Amino acid sequence: MMYVPKTGSFEGMKSMNRSTILNIIRLEGSISRAEIAKRTKLTPPTVGTLVQELLEEKLIVEERGVGKIQGGRKPLMLSVNSTAFYAVGIYAAAEVIRTVMATLDGTIIAEKEIRMKSPPPMDMFLESLASSVYEVLKVNSTPLDSVIGIGVGMHGLVDSEKGIAIFSPHLNLENIPLKRYLEDEFSVPVLVENDVRTLTLAESWFGKGKGVSHFLCVSIGLGIGSGIVIDNKLYHGPAHSAGEIGHTIVDVNGPRCHCGNYGCLEAYASEFAIMEQVQKRLRLGKRSVLQEWVEENGDLTMDMIYEASKRKDPLTLEVIEDAGRYLGIAIGNVVNMLTPSKVVLEGKLFRTGEPLLSPLEEMMRKCSVRSVQDTTELAVSSLGKKGMVTGAFTLVINQLFDTGKFLKING
């Protein structure tokens, strides 16, 4: 990759060139000053000055390399000082708060999970977030001054600039002051983002979106959301709601969605919708292994549906295949608008495999215009349940490498 030196105001130019150098070191793993100057077209004195700053700030380290340069000396090689600082990530949902601490290379070194039986009031919810952070700090006796930031991935509508969760439907809470509360508690910079966008960022850094400049990430759980990456940047939209694929209409005559509209994708292909469809067909007397399991256990669960799909239960496969087709319609429409190179799919639902993926891909291709039918790759996320919390701490790491500077409170 050819890096072009940045121009503009002195401070802006310096910050961007620091960022460029820091990212080259991160991506290469180990690199010399001379090679950085060659790649960036920056002068050796400029590279030397900026590298010295990064060394003094302990963001990078240097050591003798294995090769030799003219004169017989081994070159001094630079690498990211990944264990000098840490980032905390929090994924907050209706039923769980998952908190981790990670090094600058994304290695998780401590984690805490808090389960909630019912949505808590706001003060208890915020206290639980703080408690989980204290817990991960205790694991390795990590001092707060080595934590460069806390990232929060929150379900629902989020104002990332103000650090507020505007509305979290599954928690039934509004205007949660996440940034202010956590910064007051820990005196550490806090970044807040929608959970699916944090997942998308994690895919960009560590998952199936790595190295892909334009991609779509679709996440399916109780609801359906998506994150959009354009030119290597998360896209938010002016109303903080870009990516609401779950509320695109796939059938104007369809069932009413909880948002008030009719025929939303979420009403056909979310986990909640799939359970509703299975229960509806069971009530109509359709035969299924699920009938016996429900009678034994009381309530239908998604785990039962996953197991029934493995056993090729006809009713279950019928519902899952229908969900796949509706997902394909919605994703195909988005592909037509955004022409992403890749679509990354995330959610436990994809454990069902081909019964879901085959009709999804078939319908996506069918609904896509010819120019993108064969150029958009489909991939299932490999990050698992830690994808969103990984994205939460990646908010902090990404900001560091994107600006070349430590985060500041309200900065």
C-alpha positions as CSV (number, residue, x, y, z in Angstrom):
1,M,0.0,0.0,0.0
2,M,1.3,3.5,-0.9
3,Y,0.9,6.1,1.9
4,V,0.6,9.7,0.9
5,P,1.9,12.3,3.4
6,K,-0.9,14.6,4.6
7,T,-1.0,18.3,4.1
8,G,-3.0,21.1,5.8
9,S,-2.6,23.0,9.1
10,F,0.6,22.1,11.1
11,E,-1.2,20.4,14.0
12,G,-3.6,18.6,11.7
13,M,-0.8,17.5,9.4
14,K,1.2,16.3,12.4
15,S,-1.7,14.4,13.9
16,M,-2.4,12.6,10.6
17,N,1.2,11.8,9.9
18,R,1.5,10.3,13.4
19,S,-1.6,8.3,12.7
20,T,-0.2,7.1,9.4
21,I,3.1,6.0,11.0
22,L,1.3,4.3,13.9
23,N,-0.9,2.4,11.6
24,I,2.0,1.3,9.4
25,I,3.8,-0.1,12.5
26,R,0.6,-1.8,13.6
27,L,-0.1,-3.4,10.2
28,E,3.4,-4.5,9.5
29,G,4.1,-5.8,13.0
30,S,7.7,-4.7,12.9
31,I,9.3,-2.1,10.6
32,S,12.3,0.2,10.4
33,R,12.3,4.0,10.3
34,A,13.9,3.9,6.8
35,E,11.1,1.7,5.5
36,I,8.4,4.0,7.0
37,A,10.0,7.0,5.3
38,K,10.0,5.0,2.0
39,R,6.4,4.0,2.3
40,T,5.0,7.4,3.4
41,K,7.2,9.7,1.3
42,L,7.8,11.6,4.5
43,T,11.4,12.9,5.1
44,P,13.6,10.9,7.4
45,P,13.9,13.8,9.9
46,T,10.0,14.0,10.1
47,V,9.7,10.3,10.6
48,G,12.4,10.4,13.2
49,T,10.8,13.2,15.2
50,L,7.3,11.5,15.2
51,V,8.7,8.1,16.0
52,Q,10.6,9.6,18.9
53,E,7.3,11.1,20.2
54,L,5.6,7.8,20.0
55,L,8.5,6.1,21.8
56,E,8.4,8.6,24.6
57,E,4.6,8.1,25.0
58,K,5.2,4.4,25.2
59,L,2.9,3.7,22.3
60,I,5.7,1.9,20.4
61,V,8.9,0.1,21.3
62,E,12.1,-0.5,19.3
63,E,14.6,-3.4,19.2
64,R,17.3,-4.7,16.9
65,G,16.0,-6.7,14.0
66,V,17.4,-9.9,12.5
67,G,18.6,-8.6,9.2
68,K,21.6,-6.4,8.5
69,I,21.9,-3.0,6.7
70,Q,24.9,-1.6,5.0
71,G,27.8,-1.3,7.6
72,G,26.9,-4.6,9.3
73,R,24.5,-3.3,12.0
74,K,21.1,-4.9,12.5
75,P,18.3,-2.3,11.9
76,L,16.3,-0.9,14.7
77,M,12.8,-2.2,14.3
78,L,9.6,-0.6,15.6
79,S,6.5,-2.3,16.9
80,V,3.4,-1.4,18.8
81,N,3.8,-1.5,22.6
82,S,0.6,-3.5,22.9
83,T,0.7,-4.2,26.7
84,A,1.6,-0.6,27.8
85,F,-2.1,0.5,27.7
86,Y,-5.5,-1.1,27.8
87,A,-9.0,-0.5,26.5
88,V,-12.2,-1.5,28.3
89,G,-15.2,-2.7,26.3
90,I,-18.8,-3.0,27.5
91,Y,-21.7,-4.7,25.6
92,A,-25.0,-3.8,27.3
93,A,-28.2,-5.6,26.3
94,A,-31.5,-6.4,27.9
95,E,-30.4,-9.7,29.5
96,V,-26.6,-9.3,29.9
97,I,-23.8,-6.8,30.5
98,R,-20.6,-8.2,29.1
99,T,-17.4,-6.3,30.0
100,V,-13.8,-7.0,29.0
101,M,-10.3,-5.4,29.1
102,A,-8.0,-5.8,26.2
103,T,-4.5,-4.9,25.1
104,L,-3.9,-2.6,22.1
105,D,-3.6,-5.6,19.8
106,G,-7.1,-6.8,20.8
107,T,-6.1,-9.6,23.2
108,I,-8.7,-9.9,26.0
109,I,-7.0,-10.2,29.4
110,A,-10.0,-9.9,31.7
111,E,-13.8,-10.3,31.4
112,K,-17.0,-10.1,33.5
113,E,-20.5,-11.0,32.7
114,I,-23.6,-9.9,34.6
115,R,-26.9,-11.6,33.8
116,M,-30.2,-9.7,34.4
117,K,-33.5,-11.5,34.8
118,S,-35.6,-8.4,34.0
119,P,-34.8,-4.9,32.7
120,P,-33.4,-2.8,35.7
121,P,-34.2,0.9,36.4
122,M,-31.7,3.3,35.0
123,D,-29.7,3.9,38.2
124,M,-29.3,0.2,38.8
125,F,-28.3,-0.3,35.2
126,L,-25.6,2.4,35.3
127,E,-24.3,1.0,38.6
128,S,-24.1,-2.4,37.1
129,L,-22.0,-1.0,34.2
130,A,-19.6,0.6,36.7
131,S,-19.4,-2.5,38.8
132,S,-18.4,-4.6,35.8
133,V,-15.6,-2.2,35.0
134,Y,-14.2,-2.4,38.5
135,E,-14.4,-6.1,38.3
136,V,-12.2,-6.4,35.2
137,L,-9.7,-3.8,36.6
138,K,-9.3,-6.0,39.7
139,V,-8.4,-9.2,37.7
140,N,-4.8,-8.0,36.9
141,S,-4.7,-5.1,39.4
142,T,-4.7,-2.8,36.5
143,P,-4.2,0.9,37.4
144,L,-6.7,3.3,35.9
145,D,-4.0,5.5,34.4
146,S,-3.1,2.7,32.0
147,V,-6.6,2.5,30.7
148,I,-6.9,4.8,27.6
149,G,-10.6,4.6,27.3
150,I,-13.9,2.8,27.8
151,G,-16.1,1.8,24.8
152,V,-19.8,1.0,25.2
153,G,-21.9,-1.0,22.6
154,M,-25.5,-0.3,23.4
155,H,-28.6,-1.8,21.7
156,G,-31.2,0.7,20.3
157,L,-30.8,4.2,19.1
158,V,-27.6,5.8,20.2
159,D,-26.2,9.4,19.8
160,S,-22.5,8.6,19.6
161,E,-21.5,12.2,19.6
162,K,-23.2,13.0,22.9
163,G,-22.6,9.5,24.3
164,I,-26.3,9.0,25.1
165,A,-28.5,5.9,24.5
166,I,-31.6,7.8,23.1
167,F,-33.9,4.8,23.3
168,S,-33.2,1.2,24.3
169,P,-36.4,-0.8,23.6
170,H,-35.4,-4.1,25.3
171,L,-34.4,-2.2,28.4
172,N,-37.3,0.2,28.1
173,L,-35.0,3.1,29.0
174,E,-34.5,6.5,27.3
175,N,-31.7,9.1,27.3
176,I,-29.2,7.0,29.3
177,P,-26.2,9.3,30.0
178,L,-23.6,6.6,29.5
179,K,-20.6,8.8,28.6
180,R,-21.2,11.3,31.4
181,Y,-21.8,8.7,34.1
182,L,-18.8,6.6,33.3
183,E,-16.5,9.5,32.8
184,D,-17.5,11.0,36.1
185,E,-17.0,7.6,37.8
186,F,-13.6,6.7,36.3
187,S,-12.1,9.9,34.9
188,V,-11.4,8.0,31.7
189,P,-12.6,9.0,28.1
190,V,-15.8,7.1,27.1
191,L,-17.0,6.3,23.6
192,V,-20.6,5.1,23.0
193,E,-22.0,3.4,19.9
194,N,-24.9,1.3,18.7
195,D,-24.1,-2.4,19.4
196,V,-24.4,-3.5,15.8
197,R,-22.0,-0.8,14.7
198,T,-19.5,-1.9,17.3
199,L,-19.9,-5.4,15.9
200,T,-19.2,-4.1,12.5
201,L,-16.1,-2.3,13.7
202,A,-14.9,-5.6,15.3
203,E,-15.5,-7.3,11.9
204,S,-13.4,-4.6,10.2
205,W,-10.5,-5.0,12.6
206,F,-10.5,-8.7,13.5
207,G,-13.2,-10.5,11.5
208,K,-14.6,-11.2,8.1
209,G,-14.5,-7.5,7.2
210,K,-10.7,-7.1,7.8
211,G,-9.1,-5.5,4.7
212,V,-12.5,-4.8,3.1
213,S,-13.2,-1.1,2.5
214,H,-16.9,-1.4,1.7
215,F,-19.1,-4.0,3.5
216,L,-22.4,-4.6,5.2
217,C,-22.7,-6.4,8.6
218,V,-26.2,-7.8,9.3
219,S,-26.9,-9.0,12.9
220,I,-29.9,-11.1,13.8
221,G,-31.2,-11.6,17.4
222,L,-34.4,-10.6,19.0
223,G,-34.2,-7.7,16.5
224,I,-32.3,-7.2,13.2
225,G,-29.8,-4.5,12.6
226,S,-26.9,-3.7,10.3
227,G,-23.7,-1.7,10.2
228,I,-22.3,-0.1,7.1
229,V,-18.7,0.5,6.3
230,I,-17.9,2.9,3.4
231,D,-14.3,3.8,2.6
232,N,-13.2,2.0,5.8
233,K,-15.4,4.3,8.0
234,L,-18.6,3.4,9.9
235,Y,-21.6,5.2,8.4
236,H,-24.1,6.7,10.9
237,G,-26.3,9.0,8.9
238,P,-27.6,12.4,10.3
239,A,-30.2,10.8,12.5
240,H,-27.9,8.2,14.1
241,S,-30.1,5.4,12.6
242,A,-28.4,4.3,9.4
243,G,-28.5,0.5,9.0
244,E,-32.1,-0.1,10.3
245,I,-32.5,-3.0,7.8
246,G,-34.9,-4.7,10.3
247,H,-37.5,-2.1,9.5
248,T,-37.2,-2.2,5.7
249,I,-40.5,-3.5,4.3
250,V,-40.4,-6.9,2.6
251,D,-44.2,-7.3,2.3
252,V,-46.6,-4.3,2.5
253,N,-49.4,-6.8,3.4
254,G,-47.4,-8.5,6.1
255,P,-47.9,-8.6,9.9
256,R,-47.6,-5.5,12.1
257,C,-44.1,-4.9,13.5
258,H,-43.6,-3.5,17.0
259,C,-42.4,-0.2,15.3
260,G,-46.0,0.3,14.0
261,N,-45.4,-0.5,10.3
262,Y,-46.5,-3.6,8.5
263,G,-44.3,-6.2,6.8
264,C,-40.9,-5.2,8.3
265,L,-38.1,-7.7,7.9
266,E,-38.0,-8.0,11.7
267,A,-41.6,-9.4,11.7
268,Y,-40.4,-12.2,9.5
269,A,-36.8,-13.1,10.3
270,S,-35.9,-12.1,13.8
271,E,-35.6,-14.8,16.5
272,F,-38.8,-13.5,18.0
273,A,-40.6,-13.7,14.7
274,I,-39.3,-17.3,14.1
275,M,-40.6,-18.5,17.4
276,E,-43.9,-16.8,16.7
277,Q,-44.2,-18.6,13.4
278,V,-43.3,-22.0,14.9
279,Q,-45.9,-21.5,17.7
280,K,-48.5,-20.5,15.2
281,R,-48.0,-23.6,13.1
282,L,-48.0,-25.8,16.2
283,R,-51.3,-24.3,17.2
284,L,-52.7,-25.2,13.7
285,G,-51.8,-28.8,14.5
286,K,-48.8,-29.3,12.3
287,R,-46.6,-32.1,13.4
288,S,-43.2,-31.4,14.8
289,V,-40.7,-32.8,17.3
290,L,-41.0,-29.4,18.9
291,Q,-44.5,-30.2,20.1
292,E,-43.2,-32.9,22.4
293,W,-40.3,-30.7,23.7
294,V,-42.6,-27.8,24.5
295,E,-45.0,-30.1,26.4
296,E,-42.1,-31.4,28.4
297,N,-40.3,-28.0,29.1
298,G,-43.2,-25.5,29.0
299,D,-41.8,-22.8,26.8
300,L,-40.4,-22.8,23.2
301,T,-36.8,-21.6,23.0
302,M,-34.4,-20.8,20.2
303,D,-32.1,-23.6,21.4
304,M,-35.0,-26.0,20.7
305,I,-35.4,-24.6,17.2
306,Y,-31.6,-25.0,16.5
307,E,-31.8,-28.6,17.7
308,A,-34.9,-29.3,15.6
309,S,-33.2,-27.9,12.5
310,K,-30.3,-30.2,13.0
311,R,-32.7,-33.1,13.1
312,K,-34.3,-31.8,9.9
313,D,-37.7,-31.3,11.5
314,P,-39.9,-30.3,8.5
315,L,-41.9,-27.6,10.3
316,T,-38.7,-26.0,11.7
317,L,-37.0,-26.1,8.3
318,E,-40.0,-24.6,6.6
319,V,-40.0,-21.6,9.0
320,I,-36.2,-21.1,8.8
321,E,-36.2,-21.3,5.0
322,D,-39.0,-18.6,4.8
323,A,-36.9,-16.4,7.1
324,G,-33.9,-16.9,4.8
325,R,-35.9,-15.8,1.8
326,Y,-37.1,-12.6,3.5
327,L,-33.5,-11.8,4.6
328,G,-32.3,-12.3,1.1
329,I,-34.9,-9.8,-0.2
330,A,-33.9,-7.2,2.3
331,I,-30.1,-7.7,1.9
332,G,-30.5,-7.8,-1.9
333,N,-32.1,-4.4,-1.9
334,V,-29.3,-2.9,0.3
335,V,-26.7,-4.5,-2.0
336,N,-28.3,-2.7,-4.9
337,M,-28.0,0.7,-3.1
338,L,-24.6,0.4,-1.5
339,T,-22.8,-2.3,-3.7
340,P,-20.7,-3.6,-0.8
341,S,-17.9,-6.0,-1.6
342,K,-19.0,-8.3,1.2
343,V,-22.0,-9.0,3.5
344,V,-21.1,-10.4,6.9
345,L,-23.9,-12.3,8.7
346,E,-23.9,-12.5,12.5
347,G,-26.2,-14.2,15.0
348,K,-26.9,-17.6,16.6
349,L,-29.6,-18.1,14.0
350,F,-26.9,-18.9,11.4
351,R,-26.0,-22.0,13.4
352,T,-28.9,-23.6,11.4
353,G,-26.6,-23.5,8.4
354,E,-27.8,-24.3,4.9
355,P,-31.5,-24.3,5.6
356,L,-31.2,-20.5,6.3
357,L,-28.2,-19.6,4.1
358,S,-29.1,-21.3,0.9
359,P,-32.5,-19.5,0.4
360,L,-31.0,-16.3,1.7
361,E,-28.2,-16.3,-0.9
362,E,-30.5,-17.4,-3.7
363,M,-32.9,-14.6,-3.0
364,M,-30.2,-12.0,-2.5
365,R,-28.7,-12.8,-5.9
366,K,-32.2,-12.8,-7.4
367,C,-33.0,-9.4,-6.0
368,S,-29.6,-7.9,-6.9
369,V,-29.0,-6.1,-10.2
370,R,-26.8,-8.0,-12.6
371,S,-23.7,-5.8,-12.1
372,V,-23.4,-6.8,-8.4
373,Q,-24.9,-10.3,-8.4
374,D,-21.6,-12.1,-8.6
375,T,-19.3,-9.5,-7.0
376,T,-20.8,-9.4,-3.5
377,E,-19.4,-12.1,-1.2
378,L,-21.5,-13.6,1.6
379,A,-19.7,-14.6,4.9
380,V,-20.8,-15.7,8.3
381,S,-19.1,-14.0,11.3
382,S,-16.6,-16.1,13.2
383,L,-16.4,-13.7,16.2
384,G,-19.1,-15.4,18.1
385,K,-20.8,-13.9,21.2
386,K,-17.8,-11.7,21.9
387,G,-18.2,-9.8,18.7
388,M,-20.1,-6.8,20.1
389,V,-17.9,-6.4,23.2
390,T,-14.8,-6.8,21.0
391,G,-16.2,-3.9,18.9
392,A,-16.8,-1.9,22.1
393,F,-13.1,-1.9,23.1
394,T,-12.2,-1.5,19.4
395,L,-14.0,1.9,19.5
396,V,-11.2,3.1,21.8
397,I,-8.3,1.4,19.9
398,N,-9.6,2.6,16.6
399,Q,-9.8,6.2,17.8
400,L,-6.2,6.0,19.0
401,F,-4.9,4.7,15.7
402,D,-7.2,6.9,13.6
403,T,-6.0,10.2,15.3
404,G,-2.5,9.1,16.5
405,K,-3.4,10.7,19.8
406,F,-4.6,9.5,23.2
407,L,-8.3,10.2,23.8
408,K,-9.4,13.0,26.1
409,I,-12.5,13.5,28.1
410,N,-14.9,15.8,26.1
411,G,-12.1,16.0,23.5
